[in-house]
Amino acid sequence: MENEIWVLAEGDRAEISEPSLEAICEALDLRKSLKSSVRVVVIGGDVRKAAEEALAYGVDQVWVVEHKELENFDAAQYASIIHEIGGQTPPAFLLAAQTPNMLSVAMRLGALWNCAIVADMVSLEVQKEGWLKVVQSCLED
């Protein structure tokens, strides 16, 4: 897991969310620069179709955590399950769909794994020194 990129994706019975697709596309771009693999985690009550859609985008693997008891979103429960999948070694990068639910899960995972969280990103670029450049939106009122 040391050189993996994980994406926390959100979906429902019909399809994966647009913010999830954006995170997947960003992860696939990073994969080229980092020579890593992309794993997508889809969790919920009925998410199989969303997971299949994620797989169709060319990610290396999709982990589906599906159970009737997961139909109602619970950030602490979702984070606990994902943390259990990852164990004590988190992925190199964790991208979350830009939704309130997935961001709350990402924040909890950051605390569990003791790693930095960057929210509201527009893009990520790997610099030649190996540093990650994060571009964030700056909106004014």
Phi, psi and chi 1 to 4 in degrees:
 res  aa     phi    psi   chi1   chi2   chi3   chi4
   1 MET       -   -5.3  -70.2 -178.0 -139.0      -
   2 GLU   -66.9  -22.3   59.3 -168.6   43.6      -
   3 ASN  -124.5   33.3 -161.5   31.4      -      -
   4 GLU  -102.0  152.6  -69.5 -177.3   -9.2      -
   5 ILE  -112.7  124.3  -57.9  165.7      -      -
   6 TRP  -107.4  144.8  -72.8   15.3      -      -
   7 VAL  -121.3  126.0  177.3      -      -      -
   8 LEU   -87.5  110.3  -58.6 -179.2      -      -
   9 ALA  -107.2  153.9      -      -      -      -
  10 GLU  -124.0  136.3 -172.9  171.8   55.0      -
  11 GLY  -155.5  176.1      -      -      -      -
  12 ASP  -133.2 -162.9   58.9   21.3      -      -
  13 ARG   -59.2  -30.7  -69.5  172.4 -178.3   74.9
  14 ALA   -94.0  -44.2      -      -      -      -
  15 GLU  -162.4  167.3   61.3 -172.1    0.6      -
  16 ILE   -80.7  149.1 -163.0  161.5      -      -
  17 SER   -72.8  153.7   71.5      -      -      -
  18 GLU   -58.7  -45.1 -173.6   67.5   31.0      -
  19 PRO   -60.4  -31.4  -25.5   35.4      -      -
  20 SER   -66.2  -41.6  -65.1      -      -      -
  21 LEU   -64.1  -37.8  -65.6  177.4      -      -
  22 GLU   -62.9  -42.7  -68.6  169.1    2.1      -
  23 ALA   -65.7  -39.3      -      -      -      -
  24 ILE   -63.0  -45.0  -71.4  168.6      -      -
  25 CYS   -62.7  -40.2  -70.7      -      -      -
  26 GLU   -64.0  -41.1 -166.8   64.1   41.7      -
  27 ALA   -63.9  -40.2      -      -      -      -
  28 LEU   -65.4  -36.3  -68.3  171.4      -      -
  29 ASP   -65.5  -42.5  -73.9  -15.5      -      -
  30 LEU   -63.9  -35.7  -88.2  178.7      -      -
  31 ARG   -55.5  -39.4  174.3  175.5   68.3  179.7
  32 LYS   -62.2  -46.8  -64.6  172.8 -166.1  170.6
  33 SER   -70.3  -36.5  -59.3      -      -      -
  34 LEU   -93.5   -8.2  -62.4  172.2      -      -
  35 LYS    51.9   52.8  -63.4  178.0  178.9   66.6
  36 SER  -124.3 -173.6   60.4      -      -      -
  37 SER  -114.9  156.3   57.4      -      -      -
  38 VAL  -115.7  124.3  174.2      -      -      -
  39 ARG  -116.5  137.2  -46.6  -84.5 -173.7 -120.4
  40 VAL  -113.1  135.0  175.5      -      -      -
  41 VAL  -110.7  121.1  179.8      -      -      -
  42 VAL  -119.4  123.8 -175.8      -      -      -
  43 ILE  -130.9  140.1 -174.8  169.4      -      -
  44 GLY   160.3 -166.0      -      -      -      -
  45 GLY   -83.6  -38.7      -      -      -      -
  46 ASP  -147.7   80.4 -175.4    8.8      -      -
  47 VAL  -120.0   10.5  -66.1      -      -      -
  48 ARG   -58.9  -42.9 -173.8  137.3  -33.2 -102.7
  49 LYS   -65.5  -38.4  -73.5 -176.2 -177.5  176.3
  50 ALA   -63.4  -40.2      -      -      -      -
  51 ALA   -65.4  -41.1      -      -      -      -
  52 GLU   -62.7  -39.2  -70.9  170.6    1.4      -
  53 GLU   -64.5  -41.0 -173.0  177.7   -4.6      -
  54 ALA   -61.5  -43.1      -      -      -      -
  55 LEU   -61.8  -35.3 -167.9   58.6      -      -
  56 ALA   -65.2  -17.0      -      -      -      -
  57 TYR   -81.1   -5.2  -86.9   78.8      -      -
  58 GLY    98.7   17.5      -      -      -      -
  59 VAL   -71.0  161.9  -59.5      -      -      -
  60 ASP   -74.6  -34.6  -62.6  -66.7      -      -
  61 GLN  -159.9  148.3 -171.4  173.7   20.4      -
  62 VAL  -122.4  126.8  176.4      -      -      -
  63 TRP   -98.6  124.0  -73.8  -44.0      -      -
  64 VAL  -108.6  122.8  179.8      -      -      -
  65 VAL  -116.2  103.9 -178.3      -      -      -
  66 GLU  -128.6  128.8 -174.0  177.0   62.7      -
  67 HIS  -161.5  146.7 -166.9  -81.7      -      -
  68 LYS   -55.6  -36.6 -176.0  176.8  179.0  155.5
  69 GLU   -69.3   -9.9  -69.4 -178.1   17.1      -
  70 LEU   -96.6    6.4  -63.4  171.5      -      -
  71 GLU   -62.1  -38.0  -75.0  178.9    3.2      -
  72 ASN   -93.3  121.2  -63.7  -42.3      -      -
  73 PHE   -60.5  133.9  175.8   76.9      -      -
  74 ASP  -143.0  103.9  179.3  -30.0      -      -
  75 ALA   -56.3  -43.5      -      -      -      -
  76 ALA   -64.1  -42.1      -      -      -      -
  77 GLN   -66.3  -45.9 -177.3 -178.2   31.5      -
  78 TYR   -60.2  -45.7  -79.5   31.9      -      -
  79 ALA   -63.1  -40.7      -      -      -      -
  80 SER   -61.3  -43.3  176.6      -      -      -
  81 ILE   -64.8  -46.2  -68.3  167.4      -      -
  82 ILE   -66.1  -38.4  -64.8  166.4      -      -
  83 HIS   -61.2  -39.4 -178.4 -103.6      -      -
  84 GLU   -63.9  -38.9 -167.5  171.6  -47.0      -
  85 ILE   -62.1  -44.7  -68.5  170.1      -      -
  86 GLY   -78.6  -21.5      -      -      -      -
  87 GLY    66.9 -151.3      -      -      -      -
  88 GLN   -82.0  -12.9  -64.2  -56.8  -48.5      -
  89 THR  -107.4  104.8  -52.8      -      -      -
  90 PRO   -73.3  165.1   28.0  -33.8      -      -
  91 PRO   -66.5  162.9   24.7  -32.8      -      -
  92 ALA   -62.3  -39.2      -      -      -      -
  93 PHE  -137.7  139.9  -62.8   96.7      -      -
  94 LEU  -124.5  113.2  177.6   67.5      -      -
  95 LEU  -106.5  138.7  -55.1 -179.6      -      -
  96 ALA  -120.7  144.4      -      -      -      -
  97 ALA   -55.8  139.4      -      -      -      -
  98 GLN   -79.0   68.7 -170.2   67.4   28.1      -
  99 THR  -131.0  154.0   65.7      -      -      -
 100 PRO   -55.0  -40.7  -26.3   35.0      -      -
 101 ASN   -64.2  -50.7  -73.7   -9.2      -      -
 102 MET   -70.6  -32.4  -69.8  -58.8  101.0      -
 103 LEU   -66.1  -36.9  -71.5  175.3      -      -
 104 SER   -68.1  -34.5   64.2      -      -      -
 105 VAL   -67.3  -43.8  172.2      -      -      -
 106 ALA   -60.9  -41.7      -      -      -      -
 107 MET   -61.8  -40.9  -63.6  -60.4  173.3      -
 108 ARG   -66.8  -39.5  -76.6  171.9  167.1   79.0
 109 LEU   -65.7  -37.1  -73.9  169.6      -      -
 110 GLY   -58.6  -40.1      -      -      -      -
 111 ALA   -69.5  -42.4      -      -      -      -
 112 LEU   -65.7  -39.2  -70.8  168.0      -      -
 113 TRP   -94.1   -3.5  -80.4  -37.7      -      -
 114 ASN    54.8   52.1 -166.7   27.5      -      -
 115 CYS  -130.4  161.2   63.4      -      -      -
 116 ALA   -72.8  148.9      -      -      -      -
 117 ILE  -123.6  131.8  -61.4  -65.8      -      -
 118 VAL  -116.9  122.8  176.7      -      -      -
 119 ALA  -111.6  163.0      -      -      -      -
 120 ASP    57.9   40.9  -59.9  -37.1      -      -
 121 MET   -83.7  152.0   65.9  175.2  177.4      -
 122 VAL  -100.1  -42.5  175.2      -      -      -
 123 SER  -157.4  163.8   68.6      -      -      -
 124 LEU  -127.1  139.6  -63.0  168.6      -      -
 125 GLU  -136.1  138.8  -61.1  171.4   14.6      -
 126 VAL   -92.6  122.0  177.7      -      -      -
 127 GLN   -81.4  161.0  -55.6  -64.4  -64.6      -
 128 LYS   -64.0  -21.8   54.3 -176.7  167.2  179.1
 129 GLU   -79.5   -4.1  -57.2   86.1   20.5      -
 130 GLY    95.1   -3.1      -      -      -      -
 131 TRP   -77.1  152.1  -70.4   93.0      -      -
 132 LEU   -98.4  125.1 -170.3   63.9      -      -
 133 LYS   -98.5  124.0  176.6 -178.5  176.0 -178.1
 134 VAL  -108.3  127.0  178.1      -      -      -
 135 VAL  -106.4  122.8  178.2      -      -      -
 136 GLN  -114.8  153.5  -67.7 -178.1  -65.1      -
 137 SER   -80.7  141.8   62.8      -      -      -
 138 CYS  -123.9  102.1  -62.9      -      -      -
 139 LEU  -104.4  139.4  -56.9  175.6      -      -
 140 GLU  -107.7  154.4  -65.7 -177.4   16.0      -
 141 ASP   -71.4      -  -68.8  -87.4      -      -
